Amino acid sequence: MGHKGLHSVMKNLVLTSAVTLFVLFSFVTMSFANGVLLDGKGPIILGRGGTNIAHRDNGMSILDNPAALASLKGKRIDASVDTLILPMNYRDTLDDQRAEDEYFLLPTLAYTQSKEESGLGMGIGVYNPAGFSAEYRLNNLFYGNQKYFSNASLTKILVGAGWKVNERLSIGAGIGPTYGITELELPYTFQTGPLSALPPTFIPLRALINLEADDWGFGWNLGAQWEISSSTTLGFTFIAQDKLKMQGDVDVDISGGPFFDPNVNPDPTAHYKVNFDFKWPQILGVGVKHKIESGPVFSLDVLLIDWSSAFDALNLKLSEGDNLGFNFLTGGSSTTDSFPMHWNDSYSFRLGFEHSLNEKDMLRFGYIYNTNPVPAATLTPLIPGILQNEATLGFSRNWEDWTFGVSYMYAFQSKRTVTNSDILGGDFDQSTVQVSAHFLSLGFQYKF
């Protein structure tokens, strides 16, 4: 076998091994996505403050701005494993508790190729861009010390294409399946519907619930890049709302609670099928990249995130209830409930800097500011989406056809206080949530 043949075998082996390992690893870990929306994926993007809309140097562009695919020369693999740690603390009149320490591993893999003479670039990537998770042991007024657990994630498999319309303008689009999961386990107070006003006192039912649901959906995005000059590029991106029709099961248990009377209803548990719409927000973004001659590159991205249409309420539809006592209370085997969220739209401002130290080494750093979308009236410790100020630092080294990178982001502690919660039951009245975050990204690019 000649040198070219050996090189071809090694190239295919690297690609096949990377894809196989990633797919296996991704389906083990994707349910642990955290942080609601990630501000960057991979060491290159995260190192420069999450800016990527106007850049043309990585396979994550399939997710951020597929127009960049038209300018990615040759073939490449981008892979990374990002580790997220969120120290969280919750305090109310009954508790002062730190959340369970957990480490969340978020893999990303993309393959891209383009031919300069045709002005066409294509690629496929698997990403975990959004999710949240938290776990506490808290004291409940009616059920004592209980587990409060939440977990939700979004995984995207996108096929993207970018096309150079002319020397300055590129456009692109991405499309593909999405997968989401939602898990909840906690003492719960029913907010609406028949179970929210039970006679004779007409106070809401309180119960321990365990909910698991998932669904496959469909996602897409659009992008454009305009080369204003040889040193300045302007980018635009639109990421469509990801809509999932979640289906699963929920167990309801009132044993030990104020409504449990073994003489009236000896079975305190009920099982239901559950379905509800879960939406991740649409995003509109603009970015600019400017390179100083023989010097550093500066970039700025501004994103508008449409939380108000996505995280307004969690409208649960319960059906096929198997407990006759519960069915009598609700007037049948089906019932509904709506958990309020009422998030506001938010902005993300991302500033990045990168500078070549020499022919092989690149230094990056950045800053991110996110406006807070979560109203105090519906804030809970289970969706810790209140981080605002973040600083990033990154480094990469080229070695022949490979580029290896590492980056770190620290999200400074955010603290929010709830006086009177809009969530029925009083569980989150007079409470305080504190969150910070550490994010470490390791990855590589392989060009061939």
C-alpha positions as a Markdown table, in Angstrom:
| # | Residue | x | y | z |
|---|---|---|---|---|
| 1 | Met | 0.0 | 0.0 | 0.0 |
| 2 | Gly | 1.4 | 3.4 | -1.0 |
| 3 | His | 1.5 | 6.6 | 1.0 |
| 4 | Lys | -1.7 | 7.9 | -0.6 |
| 5 | Gly | -3.5 | 4.6 | 0.1 |
| 6 | Leu | -2.4 | 4.6 | 3.7 |
| 7 | His | -3.4 | 8.2 | 4.1 |
| 8 | Ser | -6.8 | 7.5 | 2.7 |
| 9 | Val | -7.3 | 4.5 | 5.0 |
| 10 | Met | -6.3 | 6.6 | 8.1 |
| 11 | Lys | -8.6 | 9.4 | 7.0 |
| 12 | Asn | -11.6 | 7.1 | 6.7 |
| 13 | Leu | -10.7 | 5.4 | 9.9 |
| 14 | Val | -10.6 | 8.7 | 11.8 |
| 15 | Leu | -14.0 | 9.7 | 10.3 |
| 16 | Thr | -15.7 | 6.4 | 11.0 |
| 17 | Ser | -14.3 | 6.1 | 14.6 |
| 18 | Ala | -15.3 | 9.7 | 15.4 |
| 19 | Val | -18.8 | 9.3 | 14.1 |
| 20 | Thr | -19.3 | 6.0 | 15.9 |
| 21 | Leu | -18.0 | 7.1 | 19.2 |
| 22 | Phe | -19.9 | 10.4 | 19.1 |
| 23 | Val | -23.2 | 8.8 | 18.3 |
| 24 | Leu | -22.9 | 6.3 | 21.2 |
| 25 | Phe | -21.6 | 9.0 | 23.6 |
| 26 | Ser | -24.3 | 11.5 | 22.5 |
| 27 | Phe | -27.2 | 9.3 | 23.3 |
| 28 | Val | -25.8 | 8.5 | 26.7 |
| 29 | Thr | -25.2 | 12.1 | 27.7 |
| 30 | Met | -27.6 | 14.2 | 25.7 |
| 31 | Ser | -30.2 | 14.1 | 28.4 |
| 32 | Phe | -27.9 | 16.0 | 30.8 |
| 33 | Ala | -27.8 | 19.2 | 28.8 |
| 34 | Asn | -27.9 | 22.2 | 31.1 |
| 35 | Gly | -28.0 | 26.0 | 31.3 |
| 36 | Val | -31.2 | 26.5 | 29.2 |
| 37 | Leu | -29.4 | 27.9 | 26.1 |
| 38 | Leu | -25.7 | 27.4 | 25.7 |
| 39 | Asp | -23.8 | 30.6 | 24.7 |
| 40 | Gly | -21.3 | 28.7 | 22.6 |
| 41 | Lys | -20.2 | 25.2 | 21.5 |
| 42 | Gly | -16.6 | 24.0 | 21.1 |
| 43 | Pro | -13.4 | 25.6 | 22.1 |
| 44 | Ile | -13.1 | 28.0 | 19.2 |
| 45 | Ile | -16.5 | 29.6 | 19.6 |
| 46 | Leu | -16.6 | 29.6 | 23.4 |
| 47 | Gly | -13.1 | 31.0 | 23.7 |
| 48 | Arg | -14.1 | 34.1 | 21.7 |
| 49 | Gly | -17.2 | 34.8 | 23.8 |
| 50 | Gly | -19.6 | 32.7 | 21.8 |
| 51 | Thr | -19.3 | 34.8 | 18.6 |
| 52 | Asn | -19.8 | 32.8 | 15.4 |
| 53 | Ile | -22.4 | 34.5 | 13.2 |
| 54 | Ala | -19.8 | 36.3 | 11.0 |
| 55 | His | -17.0 | 33.7 | 11.2 |
| 56 | Arg | -16.0 | 31.0 | 8.7 |
| 57 | Asp | -13.7 | 28.7 | 10.6 |
| 58 | Asn | -15.7 | 25.8 | 12.1 |
| 59 | Gly | -18.3 | 23.2 | 11.6 |
| 60 | Met | -20.6 | 24.6 | 14.3 |
| 61 | Ser | -21.7 | 27.1 | 11.6 |
| 62 | Ile | -24.3 | 24.6 | 10.5 |
| 63 | Leu | -26.1 | 25.5 | 13.8 |
| 64 | Asp | -25.1 | 29.2 | 14.1 |
| 65 | Asn | -25.0 | 30.4 | 10.5 |
| 66 | Pro | -25.0 | 27.9 | 7.6 |
| 67 | Ala | -24.0 | 30.6 | 5.1 |
| 68 | Ala | -20.4 | 30.1 | 6.4 |
| 69 | Leu | -20.3 | 26.6 | 4.8 |
| 70 | Ala | -19.7 | 28.2 | 1.4 |
| 71 | Ser | -16.4 | 29.5 | 2.6 |
| 72 | Leu | -15.0 | 26.5 | 4.6 |
| 73 | Lys | -12.4 | 25.1 | 2.3 |
| 74 | Gly | -11.9 | 21.4 | 1.7 |
| 75 | Lys | -13.2 | 18.7 | 4.1 |
| 76 | Arg | -13.0 | 18.8 | 7.9 |
| 77 | Ile | -14.3 | 17.2 | 11.1 |
| 78 | Asp | -15.0 | 19.4 | 14.1 |
| 79 | Ala | -15.5 | 17.5 | 17.4 |
| 80 | Ser | -15.7 | 18.7 | 21.0 |
| 81 | Val | -16.7 | 17.6 | 24.5 |
| 82 | Asp | -18.0 | 20.4 | 26.7 |
| 83 | Thr | -18.2 | 20.0 | 30.5 |
| 84 | Leu | -20.7 | 22.1 | 32.4 |
| 85 | Ile | -20.8 | 22.6 | 36.2 |
| 86 | Leu | -23.5 | 24.7 | 37.8 |
| 87 | Pro | -23.2 | 25.5 | 41.5 |
| 88 | Met | -26.7 | 26.3 | 42.6 |
| 89 | Asn | -28.2 | 27.3 | 45.9 |
| 90 | Tyr | -31.8 | 27.7 | 47.0 |
| 91 | Arg | -33.1 | 29.3 | 50.2 |
| 92 | Asp | -36.6 | 29.8 | 51.6 |
| 93 | Thr | -38.3 | 29.8 | 55.0 |
| 94 | Leu | -37.7 | 26.1 | 55.3 |
| 95 | Asp | -34.4 | 25.5 | 53.5 |
| 96 | Asp | -31.0 | 26.7 | 52.7 |
| 97 | Gln | -29.8 | 24.0 | 50.3 |
| 98 | Arg | -27.1 | 23.6 | 47.6 |
| 99 | Ala | -28.2 | 21.6 | 44.6 |
| 100 | Glu | -26.7 | 18.2 | 44.1 |
| 101 | Asp | -23.2 | 18.5 | 42.4 |
| 102 | Glu | -23.3 | 17.0 | 38.9 |
| 103 | Tyr | -21.2 | 17.2 | 35.8 |
| 104 | Phe | -22.8 | 17.5 | 32.4 |
| 105 | Leu | -21.0 | 16.3 | 29.3 |
| 106 | Leu | -22.2 | 17.8 | 26.0 |
| 107 | Pro | -20.7 | 16.3 | 22.9 |
| 108 | Thr | -20.7 | 18.0 | 19.4 |
| 109 | Leu | -19.6 | 16.6 | 16.0 |
| 110 | Ala | -19.8 | 18.1 | 12.6 |
| 111 | Tyr | -18.5 | 17.1 | 9.1 |
| 112 | Thr | -18.2 | 19.8 | 6.4 |
| 113 | Gln | -16.9 | 20.0 | 2.8 |
| 114 | Ser | -16.8 | 22.6 | 0.1 |
| 115 | Lys | -15.3 | 23.3 | -3.3 |
| 116 | Glu | -14.0 | 26.8 | -3.9 |
| 117 | Glu | -14.6 | 26.7 | -7.6 |
| 118 | Ser | -18.3 | 25.9 | -7.2 |
| 119 | Gly | -19.0 | 28.2 | -4.3 |
| 120 | Leu | -21.0 | 25.5 | -2.6 |
| 121 | Gly | -20.5 | 24.0 | 0.8 |
| 122 | Met | -22.3 | 21.3 | 2.7 |
| 123 | Gly | -22.2 | 19.6 | 6.1 |
| 124 | Ile | -23.9 | 17.6 | 8.8 |
| 125 | Gly | -23.7 | 18.0 | 12.6 |
| 126 | Val | -25.1 | 16.8 | 15.8 |
| 127 | Tyr | -25.6 | 19.3 | 18.6 |
| 128 | Asn | -26.9 | 19.8 | 22.1 |
| 129 | Pro | -27.7 | 23.5 | 22.2 |
| 130 | Ala | -30.2 | 23.8 | 25.0 |
| 131 | Gly | -31.4 | 22.2 | 28.2 |
| 132 | Phe | -31.7 | 22.5 | 32.0 |
| 133 | Ser | -31.3 | 20.3 | 35.0 |
| 134 | Ala | -31.3 | 20.6 | 38.7 |
| 135 | Glu | -31.7 | 18.3 | 41.8 |
| 136 | Tyr | -32.3 | 19.3 | 45.4 |
| 137 | Arg | -33.5 | 17.8 | 48.7 |
| 138 | Leu | -35.9 | 20.3 | 50.1 |
| 139 | Asn | -38.4 | 20.5 | 52.9 |
| 140 | Asn | -42.1 | 20.6 | 51.8 |
| 141 | Leu | -44.7 | 21.9 | 54.2 |
| 142 | Phe | -47.0 | 18.9 | 53.5 |
| 143 | Tyr | -44.6 | 16.1 | 52.4 |
| 144 | Gly | -41.5 | 16.8 | 54.5 |
| 145 | Asn | -38.0 | 16.3 | 53.0 |
| 146 | Gln | -38.4 | 15.4 | 49.3 |
| 147 | Lys | -36.5 | 15.3 | 46.0 |
| 148 | Tyr | -37.0 | 18.2 | 43.6 |
| 149 | Phe | -35.7 | 17.2 | 40.2 |
| 150 | Ser | -35.9 | 18.6 | 36.7 |
| 151 | Asn | -34.3 | 17.6 | 33.4 |
| 152 | Ala | -34.9 | 18.8 | 29.9 |
| 153 | Ser | -32.8 | 18.8 | 26.8 |
| 154 | Leu | -32.8 | 19.4 | 23.1 |
| 155 | Thr | -30.6 | 17.6 | 20.5 |
| 156 | Lys | -30.4 | 18.6 | 16.9 |
| 157 | Ile | -29.2 | 16.7 | 13.8 |
| 158 | Leu | -28.8 | 19.3 | 11.1 |
| 159 | Val | -27.8 | 19.0 | 7.4 |
| 160 | Gly | -26.7 | 22.4 | 6.1 |
| 161 | Ala | -25.7 | 24.0 | 2.8 |
| 162 | Gly | -24.1 | 27.3 | 2.0 |
| 163 | Trp | -23.8 | 29.0 | -1.4 |
| 164 | Lys | -21.7 | 31.9 | -2.6 |
| 165 | Val | -24.1 | 34.1 | -4.6 |
| 166 | Asn | -21.2 | 36.3 | -5.6 |
| 167 | Glu | -17.8 | 37.4 | -4.3 |
| 168 | Arg | -19.3 | 39.1 | -1.4 |
| 169 | Leu | -22.7 | 37.5 | -0.5 |
| 170 | Ser | -23.2 | 34.0 | 0.8 |
| 171 | Ile | -26.5 | 32.4 | 1.9 |
| 172 | Gly | -27.3 | 29.1 | 3.7 |
| 173 | Ala | -29.9 | 26.9 | 5.4 |
| 174 | Gly | -29.9 | 24.0 | 7.8 |
| 175 | Ile | -32.6 | 21.4 | 8.3 |
| 176 | Gly | -33.0 | 18.2 | 10.3 |
| 177 | Pro | -34.7 | 16.2 | 13.1 |
| 178 | Thr | -34.7 | 17.2 | 16.7 |
| 179 | Tyr | -35.2 | 15.2 | 19.9 |
| 180 | Gly | -36.3 | 16.4 | 23.3 |
| 181 | Ile | -36.9 | 15.0 | 26.7 |
| 182 | Thr | -38.6 | 16.3 | 29.8 |
| 183 | Glu | -38.4 | 14.8 | 33.3 |
| 184 | Leu | -39.9 | 16.2 | 36.6 |
| 185 | Glu | -40.0 | 14.7 | 40.1 |
| 186 | Leu | -41.2 | 16.9 | 42.9 |
| 187 | Pro | -44.1 | 17.8 | 45.3 |
| 188 | Tyr | -46.5 | 19.5 | 43.0 |
| 189 | Thr | -49.6 | 21.8 | 43.5 |
| 190 | Phe | -52.1 | 21.7 | 40.7 |
| 191 | Gln | -52.5 | 25.1 | 39.3 |
| 192 | Thr | -55.7 | 25.0 | 37.1 |
| 193 | Gly | -58.5 | 22.6 | 36.1 |
| 194 | Pro | -60.6 | 20.4 | 38.4 |
| 195 | Leu | -57.7 | 19.5 | 40.7 |
| 196 | Ser | -56.9 | 23.1 | 41.5 |
| 197 | Ala | -60.2 | 23.7 | 43.5 |
| 198 | Leu | -61.3 | 20.6 | 45.3 |
| 199 | Pro | -64.5 | 20.7 | 47.3 |
| 200 | Pro | -65.5 | 21.3 | 50.1 |
| 201 | Thr | -62.6 | 23.7 | 50.8 |
| 202 | Phe | -61.8 | 24.4 | 47.2 |
| 203 | Ile | -58.0 | 24.4 | 47.7 |
| 204 | Pro | -55.7 | 22.8 | 45.1 |
| 205 | Leu | -54.6 | 19.2 | 45.3 |
| 206 | Arg | -51.0 | 18.7 | 46.4 |
| 207 | Ala | -49.2 | 15.5 | 45.3 |
| 208 | Leu | -45.9 | 13.9 | 44.6 |
| 209 | Ile | -45.5 | 13.6 | 40.8 |
| 210 | Asn | -43.0 | 11.8 | 38.6 |
| 211 | Leu | -43.2 | 12.8 | 34.9 |
| 212 | Glu | -41.3 | 11.5 | 31.9 |
| 213 | Ala | -41.9 | 12.5 | 28.3 |
| 214 | Asp | -40.1 | 12.8 | 25.0 |
| 215 | Asp | -40.7 | 13.5 | 21.3 |
| 216 | Trp | -39.0 | 13.8 | 17.9 |
| 217 | Gly | -39.5 | 17.0 | 16.0 |
| 218 | Phe | -38.1 | 19.1 | 13.1 |
| 219 | Gly | -35.8 | 22.1 | 13.1 |
| 220 | Trp | -34.4 | 24.5 | 10.5 |
| 221 | Asn | -32.4 | 27.7 | 10.3 |
| 222 | Leu | -31.3 | 30.3 | 7.7 |
| 223 | Gly | -28.2 | 32.5 | 7.4 |
| 224 | Ala | -26.4 | 35.1 | 5.3 |
| 225 | Gln | -22.9 | 36.6 | 5.3 |
| 226 | Trp | -21.9 | 39.8 | 3.5 |
| 227 | Glu | -18.2 | 40.6 | 3.0 |
| 228 | Ile | -18.2 | 44.4 | 3.4 |
| 229 | Ser | -14.4 | 44.5 | 2.8 |
| 230 | Ser | -11.4 | 42.1 | 2.9 |
| 231 | Ser | -11.2 | 42.8 | 6.6 |
| 232 | Thr | -14.9 | 43.1 | 7.7 |
| 233 | Thr | -17.8 | 40.5 | 7.4 |
| 234 | Leu | -21.4 | 41.0 | 8.4 |
| 235 | Gly | -23.6 | 38.0 | 9.3 |
| 236 | Phe | -27.3 | 37.4 | 9.9 |
| 237 | Thr | -29.0 | 34.3 | 11.3 |
| 238 | Phe | -32.5 | 33.0 | 12.0 |
| 239 | Ile | -33.1 | 29.9 | 14.1 |
| 240 | Ala | -36.7 | 28.6 | 13.9 |
| 241 | Gln | -38.6 | 27.7 | 17.0 |
| 242 | Asp | -38.3 | 24.0 | 17.9 |
| 243 | Lys | -41.7 | 22.6 | 18.6 |
| 244 | Leu | -42.1 | 19.2 | 20.3 |
| 245 | Lys | -45.3 | 17.4 | 21.1 |
| 246 | Met | -44.1 | 15.6 | 24.2 |
| 247 | Gln | -45.8 | 12.3 | 25.1 |
| 248 | Gly | -45.1 | 10.1 | 28.2 |
| 249 | Asp | -46.3 | 9.1 | 31.6 |
| 250 | Val | -46.9 | 10.8 | 34.9 |
| 251 | Asp | -47.4 | 9.1 | 38.3 |
| 252 | Val | -49.4 | 11.0 | 41.0 |
| 253 | Asp | -49.1 | 10.0 | 44.7 |
| 254 | Ile | -51.0 | 11.7 | 47.6 |
| 255 | Ser | -50.0 | 9.3 | 50.3 |
| 256 | Gly | -49.1 | 11.1 | 53.5 |
| 257 | Gly | -50.5 | 14.4 | 52.2 |
| 258 | Pro | -53.5 | 16.4 | 53.4 |
| 259 | Phe | -55.9 | 14.8 | 50.9 |
| 260 | Phe | -55.1 | 11.2 | 51.8 |
| 261 | Asp | -57.8 | 9.4 | 53.7 |
| 262 | Pro | -57.5 | 5.6 | 53.6 |
| 263 | Asn | -61.1 | 5.2 | 54.6 |
| 264 | Val | -62.3 | 7.2 | 51.6 |
| 265 | Asn | -59.8 | 6.2 | 49.0 |
| 266 | Pro | -57.4 | 3.4 | 50.0 |
| 267 | Asp | -55.3 | 3.8 | 46.9 |
| 268 | Pro | -53.4 | 7.1 | 47.0 |
| 269 | Thr | -51.7 | 6.7 | 43.6 |
| 270 | Ala | -52.8 | 7.2 | 40.0 |
| 271 | His | -51.1 | 6.8 | 36.7 |
| 272 | Tyr | -51.8 | 8.9 | 33.6 |
| 273 | Lys | -50.6 | 9.3 | 30.1 |
| 274 | Val | -49.4 | 12.9 | 29.6 |
| 275 | Asn | -48.9 | 15.0 | 26.5 |
| 276 | Phe | -47.9 | 18.7 | 26.2 |
| 277 | Asp | -46.3 | 21.1 | 23.8 |
| 278 | Phe | -42.7 | 22.0 | 24.6 |
| 279 | Lys | -41.1 | 24.8 | 22.6 |
| 280 | Trp | -37.5 | 26.1 | 22.5 |
| 281 | Pro | -37.3 | 29.7 | 21.3 |
| 282 | Gln | -36.7 | 31.1 | 17.9 |
| 283 | Ile | -33.6 | 33.3 | 17.6 |
| 284 | Leu | -32.7 | 36.3 | 15.4 |
| 285 | Gly | -29.1 | 37.3 | 15.4 |
| 286 | Val | -26.6 | 39.7 | 13.7 |
| 287 | Gly | -22.8 | 39.6 | 13.9 |
| 288 | Val | -19.8 | 41.4 | 12.7 |
| 289 | Lys | -16.2 | 40.3 | 12.4 |
| 290 | His | -13.3 | 42.7 | 11.8 |
| 291 | Lys | -9.7 | 41.9 | 11.3 |
| 292 | Ile | -7.0 | 44.5 | 11.9 |
| 293 | Glu | -4.3 | 44.2 | 9.3 |
| 294 | Ser | -1.6 | 41.8 | 10.6 |
| 295 | Gly | -3.3 | 41.9 | 13.9 |
| 296 | Pro | -6.1 | 40.6 | 16.0 |
| 297 | Val | -9.7 | 39.8 | 15.1 |
| 298 | Phe | -12.6 | 41.4 | 16.9 |
| 299 | Ser | -16.2 | 40.1 | 16.7 |
| 300 | Leu | -19.6 | 41.1 | 18.1 |
| 301 | Asp | -22.9 | 39.1 | 18.0 |
| 302 | Val | -26.3 | 40.4 | 19.2 |
| 303 | Leu | -29.1 | 37.9 | 19.5 |
| 304 | Leu | -32.8 | 38.4 | 20.2 |
| 305 | Ile | -34.3 | 35.3 | 21.9 |
| 306 | Asp | -38.1 | 34.9 | 21.7 |
| 307 | Trp | -38.8 | 33.3 | 25.1 |
| 308 | Ser | -42.2 | 34.9 | 25.4 |
| 309 | Ser | -43.7 | 32.6 | 22.8 |
| 310 | Ala | -41.8 | 29.5 | 24.0 |
| 311 | Phe | -41.8 | 29.5 | 27.8 |
| 312 | Asp | -45.2 | 31.0 | 28.5 |
| 313 | Ala | -46.9 | 28.0 | 30.3 |
| 314 | Leu | -46.5 | 24.2 | 30.5 |
| 315 | Asn | -50.0 | 23.0 | 29.5 |
| 316 | Leu | -50.4 | 19.4 | 30.6 |
| 317 | Lys | -53.1 | 17.1 | 29.3 |
| 318 | Leu | -53.5 | 14.0 | 31.5 |
| 319 | Ser | -55.5 | 11.0 | 30.1 |
| 320 | Glu | -56.3 | 7.3 | 30.8 |
| 321 | Gly | -56.3 | 7.8 | 34.6 |
| 322 | Asp | -56.4 | 4.4 | 36.4 |
| 323 | Asn | -57.7 | 5.5 | 39.8 |
| 324 | Leu | -61.4 | 5.6 | 40.2 |
| 325 | Gly | -61.2 | 8.0 | 43.2 |
| 326 | Phe | -59.2 | 10.5 | 41.2 |
| 327 | Asn | -61.5 | 10.0 | 38.2 |
| 328 | Phe | -64.5 | 10.9 | 40.4 |
| 329 | Leu | -62.8 | 14.1 | 41.5 |
| 330 | Thr | -62.0 | 15.2 | 37.9 |
| 331 | Gly | -65.2 | 14.0 | 36.4 |
| 332 | Gly | -63.5 | 11.4 | 34.2 |
| 333 | Ser | -60.2 | 9.7 | 33.4 |
| 334 | Ser | -58.8 | 12.8 | 31.8 |
| 335 | Thr | -57.9 | 16.2 | 33.2 |
| 336 | Thr | -55.7 | 19.2 | 32.5 |
| 337 | Asp | -53.3 | 21.6 | 34.3 |
| 338 | Ser | -51.3 | 24.6 | 33.3 |
| 339 | Phe | -48.0 | 25.6 | 35.0 |
| 340 | Pro | -47.2 | 29.3 | 34.6 |
| 341 | Met | -43.8 | 30.5 | 33.3 |
| 342 | His | -44.4 | 33.8 | 31.5 |
| 343 | Trp | -40.8 | 34.3 | 30.5 |
| 344 | Asn | -39.8 | 37.6 | 28.7 |
| 345 | Asp | -37.8 | 37.9 | 25.5 |
| 346 | Ser | -34.1 | 38.5 | 26.1 |
| 347 | Tyr | -31.0 | 39.8 | 24.4 |
| 348 | Ser | -27.5 | 38.3 | 24.3 |
| 349 | Phe | -24.5 | 40.5 | 23.6 |
| 350 | Arg | -21.3 | 38.7 | 22.8 |
| 351 | Leu | -17.9 | 40.2 | 22.3 |
| 352 | Gly | -14.9 | 38.2 | 21.1 |
| 353 | Phe | -11.2 | 38.7 | 20.5 |
| 354 | Glu | -8.6 | 36.3 | 18.9 |
| 355 | His | -4.9 | 36.9 | 18.1 |
| 356 | Ser | -2.3 | 34.7 | 16.5 |
| 357 | Leu | 0.7 | 34.3 | 18.8 |
| 358 | Asn | 2.7 | 32.7 | 16.0 |
| 359 | Glu | 2.0 | 30.4 | 13.1 |
| 360 | Lys | 0.7 | 27.6 | 15.3 |
| 361 | Asp | -0.9 | 29.2 | 18.4 |
| 362 | Met | -4.1 | 31.2 | 18.8 |
| 363 | Leu | -5.3 | 33.1 | 21.9 |
| 364 | Arg | -8.9 | 34.0 | 22.4 |
| 365 | Phe | -11.0 | 35.7 | 25.1 |
| 366 | Gly | -14.4 | 37.2 | 25.3 |
| 367 | Tyr | -17.4 | 38.6 | 27.3 |
| 368 | Ile | -21.1 | 37.7 | 27.2 |
| 369 | Tyr | -24.0 | 39.7 | 28.7 |
| 370 | Asn | -27.5 | 38.2 | 28.7 |
| 371 | Thr | -30.6 | 40.0 | 29.8 |
| 372 | Asn | -32.6 | 38.0 | 32.3 |
| 373 | Pro | -35.8 | 36.4 | 30.8 |
| 374 | Val | -37.2 | 34.9 | 34.1 |
| 375 | Pro | -39.8 | 37.0 | 36.0 |
| 376 | Ala | -39.4 | 36.8 | 39.8 |
| 377 | Ala | -43.0 | 35.8 | 40.1 |
| 378 | Thr | -42.5 | 32.4 | 38.3 |
| 379 | Leu | -38.8 | 31.7 | 39.2 |
| 380 | Thr | -38.1 | 28.3 | 40.6 |
| 381 | Pro | -34.8 | 26.5 | 41.5 |
| 382 | Leu | -35.6 | 23.9 | 38.8 |
| 383 | Ile | -35.0 | 26.1 | 35.8 |
| 384 | Pro | -31.9 | 28.1 | 36.6 |
| 385 | Gly | -32.0 | 30.4 | 33.6 |
| 386 | Ile | -30.8 | 33.6 | 35.3 |
| 387 | Leu | -27.1 | 33.8 | 34.4 |
| 388 | Gln | -26.1 | 37.2 | 32.9 |
| 389 | Asn | -22.4 | 38.0 | 33.0 |
| 390 | Glu | -19.8 | 35.6 | 31.5 |
| 391 | Ala | -16.1 | 35.8 | 30.8 |
| 392 | Thr | -14.3 | 33.4 | 28.4 |
| 393 | Leu | -10.7 | 32.4 | 27.6 |
| 394 | Gly | -9.4 | 30.0 | 25.0 |
| 395 | Phe | -6.2 | 28.6 | 23.3 |
| 396 | Ser | -5.6 | 26.5 | 20.2 |
| 397 | Arg | -2.6 | 25.0 | 18.5 |
| 398 | Asn | -2.2 | 23.8 | 14.9 |
| 399 | Trp | -0.3 | 20.6 | 14.2 |
| 400 | Glu | -0.2 | 19.6 | 10.5 |
| 401 | Asp | -3.8 | 18.8 | 9.5 |
| 402 | Trp | -5.0 | 19.0 | 13.1 |
| 403 | Thr | -6.1 | 21.9 | 15.4 |
| 404 | Phe | -6.5 | 21.2 | 19.1 |
| 405 | Gly | -8.3 | 23.7 | 21.4 |
| 406 | Val | -9.3 | 24.3 | 24.9 |
| 407 | Ser | -11.5 | 27.1 | 26.4 |
| 408 | Tyr | -13.0 | 28.0 | 29.7 |
| 409 | Met | -16.0 | 30.2 | 30.6 |
| 410 | Tyr | -17.0 | 31.4 | 34.0 |
| 411 | Ala | -20.5 | 32.7 | 34.5 |
| 412 | Phe | -20.5 | 35.1 | 37.5 |
| 413 | Gln | -23.0 | 34.4 | 40.2 |
| 414 | Ser | -26.5 | 35.7 | 39.7 |
| 415 | Lys | -29.0 | 36.0 | 42.6 |
| 416 | Arg | -32.8 | 36.5 | 42.4 |
| 417 | Thr | -35.3 | 36.8 | 45.1 |
| 418 | Val | -39.0 | 35.9 | 45.1 |
| 419 | Thr | -41.4 | 37.6 | 47.4 |
| 420 | Asn | -44.8 | 36.3 | 46.5 |
| 421 | Ser | -44.8 | 33.6 | 43.8 |
| 422 | Asp | -47.5 | 33.4 | 41.2 |
| 423 | Ile | -47.2 | 29.6 | 41.5 |
| 424 | Leu | -50.0 | 28.2 | 43.7 |
| 425 | Gly | -49.0 | 26.3 | 46.8 |
| 426 | Gly | -46.6 | 28.7 | 48.4 |
| 427 | Asp | -43.6 | 26.4 | 47.8 |
| 428 | Phe | -41.5 | 29.2 | 46.3 |
| 429 | Asp | -42.7 | 32.3 | 48.3 |
| 430 | Gln | -40.0 | 34.2 | 50.2 |
| 431 | Ser | -37.2 | 32.4 | 48.3 |
| 432 | Thr | -33.8 | 33.1 | 46.8 |
| 433 | Val | -32.0 | 31.4 | 43.9 |
| 434 | Gln | -28.2 | 31.7 | 43.4 |
| 435 | Val | -26.5 | 30.3 | 40.3 |
| 436 | Ser | -23.0 | 30.5 | 38.8 |
| 437 | Ala | -21.4 | 28.2 | 36.1 |
| 438 | His | -18.1 | 26.7 | 35.0 |
| 439 | Phe | -17.8 | 25.6 | 31.4 |
| 440 | Leu | -14.8 | 23.7 | 30.0 |
| 441 | Ser | -14.5 | 22.8 | 26.3 |
| 442 | Leu | -12.0 | 20.5 | 24.7 |
| 443 | Gly | -12.0 | 19.7 | 21.0 |
| 444 | Phe | -10.2 | 19.3 | 17.7 |
| 445 | Gln | -10.5 | 20.0 | 14.0 |
| 446 | Tyr | -9.2 | 17.7 | 11.4 |
| 447 | Lys | -8.8 | 18.9 | 7.8 |
| 448 | Phe | -8.3 | 16.6 | 4.8 |
